[in-house]
Amino acid sequence: MQDTTPGPVQDPASKINTSVPHSARIWNYWLGGVDNYEVDRVAGDQYVAVFPEIVELARSSRYFLARAIRFLAGEAGVRQFLDIGTGLPTVDNTHEVAQRVAPDARIVYVDNDPLVLAHARALLTSTPEGTTTYIDADLHRPEEVIERVRPSLDLTRPVALMLMGVMGHIVDDAEARSIVRRLIAELPSGSYFTLYDCTGDDPAFNKAQSGYDDTGAVPYRLRSPEFVSGYFEGLEPVEPGIVPLERWRPEIAHTAKESPSMCAVARKP
């Protein structure tokens, strides 16, 4: 049966594959979006059947992103944001939250997914005072990412580097550590690094992820809390430090079970 429900508008040149599940589209589905296909909804439902907490984790990740950006653009005074692994636009994207606090904020999104590229116009909006740019580049090549970013951001001034739920796609541990360190090394003192990642300390979560990986989709590596904390080595995490998503400066009391995740905002000395 043909899928006639809403889905992404495709550029014929983008070569979007709708025959296997796609993590960004499934995440969009869990968040209540329409930029997904039947194959994504099936995979998403199968995931939820094994690990129903994934829907709340998806929402918690979006709430953390908004809180972190408000801190960075407000209290920390950052005016430049580098968001790598953009994903599909939803509500309160990085540029929207940052420019709501600081209209002159400059945002660069980086992704190399053809689906995200097809949605680039939705991302390329900005206040008159600021800028929003999309760059097609690969996280596996961090030096290339930085070179592509230079025309849009002043790398002599503080930058907020954001890697939000993307490092699990770098399945090799040594490569994942190296990528983070190489990106941070290119940023000036006073910059900030913001990351969240899912952790593998819940057996049901591991089972659900293993089932998803077996579909032929791009796999995602669930790592230990200790490994994720290691991304912040040499940096200065702001309070409350490296914690599960729900514990990072919550704006309302959180009574649900904490998700298997770690996150932090840390300053480069």
C-alpha positions in Angstrom: 0.0 0.0 0.0 1.3 3.4 -0.9 2.2 5.7 2.1 0.0 8.8 1.7 0.4 10.3 5.1 2.5 13.5 5.4 6.2 13.1 4.8 9.2 15.2 3.9 9.2 17.0 0.5 11.9 15.3 -1.5 14.4 17.0 -3.8 15.0 14.4 -6.5 18.7 15.0 -6.2 18.8 14.3 -2.5 18.5 10.5 -2.9 16.5 10.1 0.3 16.1 6.4 1.1 12.6 5.5 2.4 13.1 1.8 2.3 14.9 1.6 5.7 14.2 3.4 9.0 15.9 6.7 9.5 16.9 7.8 13.0 16.1 11.5 12.5 12.6 10.6 11.1 11.9 8.2 13.9 12.9 10.9 16.4 10.6 13.3 14.6 7.8 10.7 14.9 8.4 10.2 18.7 8.2 14.0 19.1 4.8 14.2 17.3 6.1 15.5 13.9 5.0 14.5 10.4 8.4 14.3 8.7 8.5 10.5 8.6 7.3 7.5 6.6 5.6 4.3 7.3 8.9 2.4 7.7 9.9 4.9 10.4 6.7 4.6 12.3 6.8 0.8 12.2 10.4 0.9 13.5 9.5 3.5 16.1 6.6 1.5 17.4 8.7 -1.6 17.6 11.3 0.3 19.6 8.6 1.7 22.0 7.2 -1.8 22.5 10.5 -2.8 24.0 11.6 0.5 25.6 8.6 2.8 26.1 10.7 5.4 27.9 12.3 6.4 24.7 9.5 8.8 23.9 10.0 10.7 27.2 13.8 10.6 26.6 13.2 12.3 23.2 11.2 15.0 24.8 13.7 15.5 27.6 16.5 15.9 25.1 14.6 18.8 23.4 13.9 20.4 26.8 17.6 20.2 27.7 18.6 21.7 24.4 16.4 24.7 25.0 17.6 25.2 28.6 21.2 24.9 27.6 20.9 27.5 24.8 19.1 29.9 27.0 22.0 29.6 29.5 24.6 30.0 26.8 23.0 33.0 25.0 21.9 34.6 28.3 24.1 34.1 31.4 27.2 33.0 29.4 26.8 35.7 26.8 27.7 33.4 23.8 26.8 34.8 20.4 28.0 32.1 18.1 26.6 28.5 17.9 27.9 25.5 16.0 25.3 22.8 16.0 26.7 19.6 14.4 24.3 16.8 13.6 21.3 19.1 13.1 18.6 16.6 12.5 15.2 17.6 11.3 13.7 20.9 12.4 11.1 20.7 15.1 9.9 23.2 17.6 12.4 25.5 19.3 15.5 24.8 17.1 18.9 26.2 18.1 18.6 29.4 16.1 15.1 30.1 17.4 16.0 29.7 21.1 19.3 31.6 20.8 17.9 34.5 18.8 15.0 34.8 21.1 17.5 35.6 23.9 20.1 37.3 21.7 18.8 38.6 18.3 22.3 39.1 17.1 23.3 35.4 17.6 25.0 33.6 14.7 24.1 30.0 14.2 25.7 27.4 11.9 24.1 24.0 11.5 26.2 21.2 10.1 24.8 17.9 8.8 25.5 15.6 5.8 22.2 13.9 5.7 20.2 14.4 2.4 16.9 14.5 4.3 18.2 17.4 6.4 19.5 19.1 3.3 16.0 18.8 1.8 14.7 20.7 4.8 17.5 23.3 4.8 15.2 26.2 3.9 13.2 25.6 7.0 16.5 26.0 9.0 17.8 29.0 7.1 15.8 31.7 8.9 17.1 34.4 11.1 16.5 37.6 12.9 17.7 40.7 10.9 20.5 41.2 13.4 21.8 37.6 13.4 22.6 34.9 10.9 21.6 31.3 10.4 23.6 29.1 8.0 23.5 25.4 7.0 26.7 23.6 5.9 26.8 20.2 4.3 29.8 18.5 6.0 30.7 15.2 7.7 31.3 14.8 11.4 33.8 12.1 10.6 36.1 14.8 9.2 36.2 17.4 12.0 39.0 19.5 10.4 36.9 19.8 7.2 33.9 20.9 9.3 35.9 23.6 10.9 37.3 24.9 7.6 33.8 25.1 6.2 32.6 27.0 9.3 35.3 29.7 9.2 33.5 32.0 6.7 30.4 32.1 9.0 31.8 32.2 12.5 34.7 34.2 14.0 36.8 31.5 15.6 38.8 34.0 17.6 35.7 34.6 19.7 33.8 32.1 21.9 31.7 29.5 20.2 29.1 27.2 21.6 29.8 23.7 20.1 26.8 21.5 20.3 26.7 17.7 19.7 23.2 16.7 20.7 22.5 13.0 20.6 24.8 12.3 17.6 28.0 10.7 18.9 26.5 7.3 19.1 26.5 7.3 15.3 30.3 7.2 15.6 30.5 3.6 16.5 34.3 3.4 17.1 35.2 4.5 20.6 38.6 5.9 19.7 37.2 7.8 16.7 34.4 9.3 18.8 36.9 10.6 21.4 39.2 11.9 18.8 36.4 13.8 16.9 35.3 15.6 20.1 38.9 16.5 21.1 39.8 17.8 17.6 36.7 20.0 17.4 37.3 21.5 20.8 40.9 22.1 20.0 39.9 24.5 17.2 37.8 26.7 19.5 39.2 29.6 21.5 39.3 29.9 25.3 35.9 30.9 26.7 34.1 28.6 24.3 31.5 26.1 25.5 30.9 22.5 24.7 27.3 21.1 25.0 26.5 17.5 24.6 24.0 14.9 25.5 24.1 11.2 24.7 22.1 8.1 25.5 23.7 5.6 27.8 23.6 1.8 27.8 22.9 1.2 31.4 19.3 0.0 30.9 18.8 -3.6 29.5 15.6 -2.8 27.8 17.2 0.2 26.0 20.0 -2.0 24.8 17.6 -4.6 23.5 15.5 -2.0 21.7 18.6 -0.5 20.1 19.9 -3.8 19.0 16.6 -4.6 17.3 16.7 -1.2 15.6 20.3 -1.7 14.4 19.3 -5.1 12.9 16.8 -3.3 10.5 19.7 -2.1 8.3 19.5 1.5 9.6 22.5 3.4 10.6 23.5 1.9 14.0 23.8 3.8 17.2 26.2 2.9 20.0 25.0 3.2 23.5 28.0 3.9 25.7 28.6 3.9 29.5 28.0 7.1 31.6 31.7 7.0 32.3 32.6 7.1 28.6 30.2 10.0 27.9 31.6 11.9 30.9 35.0 11.5 29.3 34.1 13.8 26.5 34.3 16.7 28.9 37.9 15.9 30.0 39.9 19.1 30.4 36.8 21.3 30.4 34.9 23.1 33.2 31.4 21.8 33.5 29.0 24.4 34.7 26.6 23.5 37.6 25.1 20.9 38.1 27.9 19.1 36.2 27.5 16.0 34.1 24.1 14.6 34.9 21.1 12.8 33.3 19.0 15.1 31.0 16.3 15.7 33.6 18.7 16.9 36.2 20.4 19.7 34.2 18.8 22.9 35.6 15.2 21.8 35.4 12.7 24.6 35.2 9.9 22.5 36.7 10.1 19.6 39.2 10.7 16.3 37.5 9.1 13.3 39.1 9.4 10.7 36.4 12.3 8.1 36.3 15.5 9.6 35.1 16.4 8.6 31.5 19.5 6.6 30.6 21.4 9.6 29.4 24.2 12.1 30.3 24.6 15.7 29.5 26.5 18.8 30.4 27.5 22.3 29.3 31.2 22.9 29.9 33.6 25.8 29.4 36.9 25.6 27.6 39.5 27.3 29.9 
